[in-house]
Amino acid sequence: MFHRVAKQIASEMDPDGRFIAISSLVVADNYQPLCLVTKLKSRLPWQRRKHTSTSFKLVDVLKGGDSAGIELKHSDLFLYSTTTCYTANAKLSFSLQSTEVNIGGAGKNLLSVSQVSLRRTYVNRRQPWVIDPSNSFIQQVQSCLRLQLYVVVEILEIMAPLLIEETNEGEGKGRVTAMEMFSLQTKGSCLKKRSMQVPAGTVVAYVVEKLCFQEEQYSGFLPSSKMVQDSLCYEAFQLVKETIKEEYEILSYLSQPLKTKLLASLQSFLQDSDVVSALGSVLELSLAGGKASRSMLDSLDEDFRPQLETLLDGLGVLGEGKAGDDCDLWRPMHFLCSALEDLDERTLPFLEICLEKQVVAKLLVMLNGILEWILSTNGGSVFSPAHSLTEEELELAMEMLQTCHLISQAQRPPLTYLWNKKAWSGLTALYTVLHGLQILSK
């Protein structure tokens, strides 16, 4: 819930997209003005990477520790409140020997945010910042070619406690007919409410500025988005496949019980995007050499927190555990979580259904064709991938692809889409997630 609200606030307060929404309440306190954060250059040109917090501030790396040219300023308070509603309808029909099953349902998700005061705090720089190249932290950053250093120069913070409430409501009805001998009709409904109290002073979004303390040693781990856009080719798709294969390689060698355990945890976490974000944030902190604690998970839903703690304990992430060989899983699991965070939140319930219906492999084959087309052609083309999906599976696929910004073509066969550059990131993330889930499902 928190990440969803943070993204809404960031987009409404700054339509230009300068603000980066905080992904999890777990790490919100780490993005204060003048804090130093790092970011690894993406292995995929369309993949958005989060900034990782550090224990350093700007004054720690300035020559002589001079902070005379730094001043923080605050904007006037402004009020914010919102209510969003998503609705969905679905139906499922299938035959099993002489039995016919027809199921229909509708769902509604309502997210409301209490009125809250927001304040913008920004850095007013009165003179150039002179970075000390002999600083040990600066030298550490320089030694990693893919690592980039940034300073937080602006934040949006809430000035009073914020109440977030989410209501999920569903209704369903079914009919089962067996051998024309009897018919069974059912009808049911469910209502689930959740709430979260966000404390005053919490940062919900931030702006960074890159610190340049030497000439760029490394122009980029991969071609930039513009370079790829200027010369799209089949190699771009091969690049995506090879990168994903390399990142997930260790998952392929896990024992079946461990694969099943990881998959069950991820499937459960798909019900709450905050848990996915928290898992990714804790893994990112651990990969950067930091130490995670159980208190970082206090803000999460009580239904999921024990399961997340168990998973993190097993991975040796929490302070009480020992990582051992399981630390080798941090990178592929973080890679998977990052891809999940890149997806529209509406995609997560569809992924849960994919796992339940065991259609991940079929969707992956279909998406393989779509991604190759969209990365290998220029604008203006229309494409309809080959697939072996049933009617119900086709509806599920279309719902998922819509959240990736693919533009469907009316009055044409299903799964016919117009090329759209905006779909690059979403489709790559979906392809990455499905690959990871498929490996764990084997």
Secondary structure as the mmCIF struct_conf table of DSSP 4:
data_model
#
loop_
_struct_conf.conf_type_id
_struct_conf.id
_struct_conf.beg_label_comp_id
_struct_conf.beg_label_asym_id
_struct_conf.beg_label_seq_id
_struct_conf.end_label_comp_id
_struct_conf.end_label_asym_id
_struct_conf.end_label_seq_id
HELX_RH_AL_P HELX_RH_AL_P1 PHE A 2 MET A 13
TURN_TY1_P TURN_TY1_P1 PRO A 15 ASP A 16
BEND BEND1 GLY A 17 GLY A 17
STRN STRN1 ILE A 20 ALA A 21
BEND BEND2 SER A 23 SER A 23
HELX_RH_3T_P HELX_RH_3T_P1 LEU A 25 ASN A 30
TURN_TY1_P TURN_TY1_P2 PRO A 33 LEU A 34
STRN STRN2 CYS A 35 LEU A 40
HELX_LH_PP_P HELX_LH_PP_P1 LYS A 41 SER A 42
BEND BEND3 ARG A 43 LEU A 44
TURN_TY1_P TURN_TY1_P3 PRO A 45 TRP A 46
HELX_LH_PP_P HELX_LH_PP_P2 LYS A 50 HIS A 51
STRN STRN3 THR A 52 LYS A 57
HELX_RH_AL_P HELX_RH_AL_P2 LEU A 58 VAL A 61
STRN STRN4 LEU A 62 LEU A 62
HELX_RH_3T_P HELX_RH_3T_P2 LYS A 63 GLY A 65
TURN_TY1_P TURN_TY1_P4 ALA A 68 GLY A 69
STRN STRN5 ILE A 70 HIS A 74
HELX_LH_PP_P HELX_LH_PP_P3 SER A 75 LEU A 77
STRN STRN6 PHE A 78 LEU A 96
TURN_TY1_P TURN_TY1_P5 GLN A 97 SER A 98
STRN STRN7 THR A 99 ARG A 125
BEND BEND4 ARG A 126 GLN A 127
STRN STRN8 ILE A 131 ILE A 131
TURN_TY1_P TURN_TY1_P6 PRO A 133 SER A 134
HELX_RH_AL_P HELX_RH_AL_P3 SER A 136 SER A 143
BEND BEND5 CYS A 144 CYS A 144
TURN_TY1_P TURN_TY1_P7 LEU A 145 ARG A 146
STRN STRN9 LEU A 147 ILE A 158
BEND BEND6 MET A 159 ALA A 160
STRN STRN10 LEU A 162 ALA A 178
TURN_TY1_P TURN_TY1_P8 MET A 179 MET A 181
STRN STRN11 PHE A 182 VAL A 198
HELX_LH_PP_P HELX_LH_PP_P4 PRO A 199 PRO A 199
TURN_TY1_P TURN_TY1_P9 ALA A 200 GLY A 201
STRN STRN12 VAL A 203 LYS A 210
BEND BEND7 GLN A 214 GLN A 214
BEND BEND8 GLN A 217 GLN A 217
BEND BEND9 SER A 219 SER A 219
BEND BEND10 PHE A 221 LEU A 222
HELX_RH_AL_P HELX_RH_AL_P4 SER A 225 ASP A 230
TURN_TY1_P TURN_TY1_P10 SER A 231 SER A 231
HELX_RH_AL_P HELX_RH_AL_P5 TYR A 234 TYR A 248
HELX_RH_3T_P HELX_RH_3T_P3 GLU A 249 TYR A 253
BEND BEND11 LEU A 254 LEU A 254
HELX_RH_AL_P HELX_RH_AL_P6 GLN A 256 PHE A 269
TURN_TY1_P TURN_TY1_P11 LEU A 270 GLN A 271
HELX_RH_AL_P HELX_RH_AL_P7 SER A 273 LEU A 287
TURN_TY1_P TURN_TY1_P12 ALA A 288 GLY A 289
STRN STRN13 ALA A 292 ALA A 292
HELX_RH_3T_P HELX_RH_3T_P4 ARG A 294 LEU A 297
TURN_TY1_P TURN_TY1_P13 ASP A 298 SER A 299
BEND BEND12 LEU A 300 LEU A 300
TURN_TY1_P TURN_TY1_P14 GLU A 302 PHE A 304
HELX_RH_AL_P HELX_RH_AL_P8 ARG A 305 GLY A 314
TURN_TY1_P TURN_TY1_P15 LEU A 315 GLY A 316
STRN STRN14 LEU A 318 LEU A 318
TURN_TY1_P TURN_TY1_P16 GLY A 319 GLU A 320
BEND BEND13 GLY A 321 GLY A 321
HELX_RH_3T_P HELX_RH_3T_P5 GLY A 324 LEU A 329
HELX_RH_AL_P HELX_RH_AL_P9 TRP A 330 ASP A 342
BEND BEND14 LEU A 343 LEU A 343
TURN_TY1_P TURN_TY1_P17 GLU A 345 ARG A 346
HELX_RH_AL_P HELX_RH_AL_P10 THR A 347 LYS A 357
TURN_TY1_P TURN_TY1_P18 GLN A 358 GLN A 358
HELX_RH_AL_P HELX_RH_AL_P11 VAL A 360 SER A 376
BEND BEND15 THR A 377 THR A 377
TURN_TY1_P TURN_TY1_P19 GLY A 379 GLY A 380
STRN STRN15 VAL A 382 PHE A 383
HELX_RH_AL_P HELX_RH_AL_P12 GLU A 391 GLN A 402
TURN_TY1_P TURN_TY1_P20 THR A 403 HIS A 405
STRN STRN16 ILE A 407 SER A 408
HELX_LH_PP_P HELX_LH_PP_P5 GLN A 409 GLN A 409
TURN_TY1_P TURN_TY1_P21 ALA A 410 GLN A 411
BEND BEND16 ARG A 412 ARG A 412
TURN_TY1_P TURN_TY1_P22 PRO A 414 LEU A 415
STRN STRN17 TYR A 417 LEU A 418
TURN_TY1_P TURN_TY1_P23 LYS A 421 LYS A 422
HELX_RH_AL_P HELX_RH_AL_P13 ALA A 423 SER A 441
#
